[in-house]
């Protein structure tokens, strides 16, 4: 009986398998009981967000691993502005109101990052905690087309990167409300606009990572990377990795037209735009309902509505299978505590 307006995220809070949460792009997070006959959802959080571009809005949600004890959670969203020249995205921390008052929850906002955005598209938005307890955020290159500012390869900007933050501490030297994990690739870099490299960076060379997830068995970080002209890609993100954008798209040169693709981390799998045009990253399946899918990376494509299962053998050889032709705009996947998967869509 529940219907949602442009949902982008579905999931659970740690330690609570009874309730489900849905993030709407327009700025609302809903919570409801996990029953087939549930008739209503409660407003968990409402934020003013920019929707000036189709890729803006409330884009990511992550619950602290100790959410049941501390009530902390984190969101990533496009801030509303009067002047497009001031466009920026925000990563903020919140504390759930014990009484469930959404307005009081919203009033607890602590801004962790304000990230200037030159254009309206390519915001990324995957936000999740890793098995190491750190918070990961996937950021697009800032938009337009072809990464005109070469943000993906610039270590002095957060755009076009995967970030990793320690949200349980603060950095007294840089005066940031988060700490830097000691083994971040540029952890020794200094804060501020004149830094040679931003210490928050975990990996670089991203175009627009749309949905990342950790394999709960191997702890690998999987990402769907939306392509430019020709290729969509699946990548496994490693610490210090450079995934090539804008030098390469997929596993071939993009700009300049001649390059050495072996200088960069290769994708696990690519597919051409004759097949699909906007990948939606999913999860490595670790549930029990479909044993034939165990260990396969299940993902989709927003443009063609297909759901795929990708298998990678010990030699790196891939087998990609179409699981379903949904004809829906697949925006995200959700993972239940027991490992079963959900598909999130905008509808027909």
N, C-alpha and C positions, 0 to 999 in steps of 0.2 A: 504493500500500500504506500510505500515511500517513493517519492520522486525528487530528483535533485537537478539543480541548474548548473550545467557545465562542471561536473565533478572531475577533479584532477588527482585525487588521492583517496585511498581506502585502507584502513588498517586498524590496529589494536594498540592499546597502551600496555606496556610491560606489566605482567602480573595480573592482568584483567582480561580474561577470555570471554567475559559475558557481554561486553559492550563493543560496539563498532563506531568508528569515526569516519566521516566523509568531509573532504575539503572541497568547497566550491570556489571556482576561479574568481568569482565576484567578491570574495572576502569573508565568507562565513564557513565555520567549522561546525558540523552537526555531530551529535552523539545519540546513539539509540541502542536499545537492547537487541541482542542477537537472536531474535526469534522470527520465524517465518511470518507469524501473524502480528508482528509489531505494527502499530498504527500511527505512531508519532515519533518525532525526533526532537531533542532539546538543543537549543543554541548553546554551543560550548564557547565560541569566540566569534566576534564580529569586528572586522577592521576596515577602515577606509583604504581602498587600493586604487591604483590607476588601471583603467581598462582602455586607455587611448589606443593601444595596439592589441591585436588579437593574442599576442604572446605575453601580455602583461597580466598582472593580477596576483592573487594569493597562490603561490606556486609550490610551496613545500612545507611539510610538518614533520617534526621528529620529537618523540617523547624521550625524556631523560631515562636512562636505564633504571634509575631509582625513582621513577615517577610516582609509584605508589607511596613512597615515603616523603619525597620533597615537593611533589606537585609541579615540577619544572617541565616545560616543553618549549620548543623552538619553532619559529616560523620564518619563512623567507617570502618577501612580497615586493611588488612594485609600488612605490610610494606615490600618492597623488600630488601633483604639482600644477601650478598655474602656468608656468613657462616650460615648454619642452626642453629648453636648454638646461634646465635644472633636473632633468630626469635621473632617477637613481633607484636602486633596489636596496632593501633593508633586511638584515638578519637580526632578529630580536629574540630575547628570552622572556618567558612569561611564567607566572606561578598561578596554578588553578585555585580559584576561590573555593575554600572548603565547603561553602554552602551552595556551590554551583551557580553563582551569580556571574553571568557572562560579562556584564559591564565591569564588575570588580576585577575579573580576570584580565580584561583588556587594559585596565588602569595599571596593572603591574608591569607593563612593558619596560624592558631594559634593552636599549639598542646596542647591539654588539658591533655591527658593521653598517656603514653607509657606503654604497658602491656606486660611483657615478656611471651612468649608462649613456653612450653617445647616440644610440638609436633605440627604436621601440621593440625590436625583435631580438631573438637569441639571448634570453635571460637565464637559460638553464633552470635550475630549481630543485634538483634532487637533493634532499636533506635527510641524513640518516646517521645513526650512531654505528660505529664499527665495533667488532668484538674486542678491540683494545680500549673501549670506553671513550674514544675521541669522537667529535662531531665532524662529519664530512659534508661538504657542500660543492655541488657541481655547477660551474658558471659558464655561460656561453661567452662568445667573443665580443659581445656588445652590439652586434647587429650590422645592419645594412647587408651587403653581399660581398663575398670575397675577403672579408676581414680587412677593410681598407686601412686600419691603423696597425695591422700586424700584431694585434694583442695576444694571439695565441702563443707567439714565440717571445714575447716580452716579459721577462721575469719580474719587472718592476710594476706590473699591473696585475690585479686579481682576475681580470677578464680572461676567458679562455682557459680556465684552470680548474682543477679539483683542489679544494682547500681542506685542511685538517686542523681543528682547533681543540684545545683543552678548555672546556667550558666550566671546569671545576676549580680553576684558579684564575688569577689575574696577573698580568705582567706589570710589575712596578716600574721597570725601566722604560718600557714603551707606553705606559699608562693606558693599556688596553684592558677591557673587562674580561679578557680570556687569555690563556697562556698558549705558548707554542710548544708542541711536543718536541722533545730533545732530538729525535731522529728525523724531523722534517728535513727535506733536502737543503733548504736555505735557512735552517734554524739559527745559524750564526749571523745571518744578515740583520741589518739594523732597521728599525721602524722609520716611518716617515716617507715623504715623497721623494727624497733623495737617496733612498736605499738602492743598492745594486740589485737586490732581489727581495721579494716579499717573503718573510719567513712563514706565512700562513700556507704557502703553496705546498701541496703534496705531489701533484703531477701537472704537466702543462701540455700545450699543443692541442687544446680541445676547441671544437667549433660550437656545438650546442648539445652537450650531453643531456639527453632527455630520458631520465630515470635510470638510477643506479641501484644496485643491491649487492649484499654480501651473501655468498654461498654459506649457509650455516654449517656445512661440513668442512669445506676446504678453507674457508675464510677469505676466499678471493673476492675482489670487488669487480663486478661486472657492470658494463655501461652500454647503453644504446647511444650511438653518436649520429646525429642527424647530418646528412650530407648536403653538398652544395649543388653541383650540376649533374653528377653521374652516379655517385655511390653512397649507400647507407652502410654503416659498419657496427659490428659488435666488438668491444674491446674488453680486455681484463686489465684494470688499472693497477699499476705498481708504483710504489714509492720512488720518486725521482724520475718516473717515466716521461718521455716526450712523445706525444702521439701525432705530431707532425703538422697539424693545421697551422698556417695555410700553405706550407710547403708541399704537403701531400693531401689528397682527398682519398680516403680509403687506403689503398696500397699503391697508388700511382701519383706521379707528379701533378701538382696543380699550379702553383706559382712560386718560383719561375717554372716555365714549361719543362726545363731540364733540371733534375736534381738527383740525389741518391737516396731512394726510399729506405735503404738499409741504415741510414743515419737515425731513423726514428723507430719507435716501438710499433711493430706491425699489428693490425687488427687481427682478431681471432677469425673473423668471417666478414665478408662484404657481399652485398647484392646490388645489382644495377637498378637504375631508375626505370627501366623497362619492367621491373618486378614490383617495386614499391618506392615511395618517395618521402616517407617520414617515419623512421623507426621509433618505436616505443619500447624502451628497455623493460625487461621483466625479471624473472627469478630463476635460479637453478632449482628445479623441482625436488623437494625432499619430503613430500607427503607419502601417504599410504594408499590413497584411493586409486591411483593409477600407477601401479608398479612398473609398467612398461615405459613410463616417463621419468623414472627415478634417475637423477643425475643429468637430465637434459635441461638446457637453458630455454625457458619458455618466454617468448616475447611476441610483439605484434608490430603492425604498421598502421599508422593513423590514416594514411591515404587509401590503402586498398582493403583495410578491415580484416586482414588475415592474422591468424595466430599460428606461430611457428614453434617447432621444437628443434633446437640445435644441439647436436652431439659432437664432442671433440675427443678423439682417441688419444692414446699415449704418445703418438707421433705427430699430433697436431692436425691430423686429417679430420675434416668436418663432414657431417651429414645433416642436411637441413630438410625438415619435413613440415608440410602444411597440415596443421591440426584442425583448423576451422576456417570457414569463409563467413565471417560475421556480417560483412557489409556495413559495419558500424565504425565510427571514428574512435579508435582505441587510444585513450589518453594515458592510461596507467594500468598497473597490476597491483594487487594486494596479496599479502601472505598472511595466512592465519597462524596462530601459535603452533598448531600441529603440522604446518607445512603445506596445507592445501592452498590453492591459488584462486584469486578473484580477478575478473576483468572489469575495468572501469572505462566507460564510453560516454561520448556526447550524444549518442543516438544516431539515427539515420542521417 
